[in-house]
């Protein structure tokens, strides 16, 4: 049974970062036909800086990092951060291959939607790879719809990303 809890301690954030460090390698391995997008999206220096201080970008009171567990094993993570007073963004939803098809991504996403509502946000936005059809299916199941870009994506990413949002 999957259970989700918010990262609160330094150790929690370190565990989240440890898991999320595997995200770019996973994307490179499984989406070789889209390496240009993956490489640009996961700039190694910027990504490591983000993971080195998750609370700075995703911490309370405006954001959070949620951890998914199967028994006591960390099996997924997702992050939330503030875009503006009305909107937030879902970032870095990642479940390693060995833990997929167990409801982890959906449990994390639902908990993140609840966290966003509790923080007073009215809209959640996200971007995802145009080639990530399973991710898009999950987001559509949760009620997200496609929308125009909500930030100026670099040209090399424009055709490789889709943007979605959900009114909370």
Secondary structure, 3 states (H helix, E strand, C coil): CEEEEECCCHHHHHHHHHHHHHHHHHHHHHCHHHHHHHHHHCCHHHHHHHHHCHHHHHCCCCCEEEEEEECCEEEEEEEEEECCCCEEEEEEEECCHHHCCCCHHHHHHHHHHHHHHHCCCCEEEEEEECCCHHHHHHHHHCCCEEECCCCCCCHHHHCCEEEEEEEC
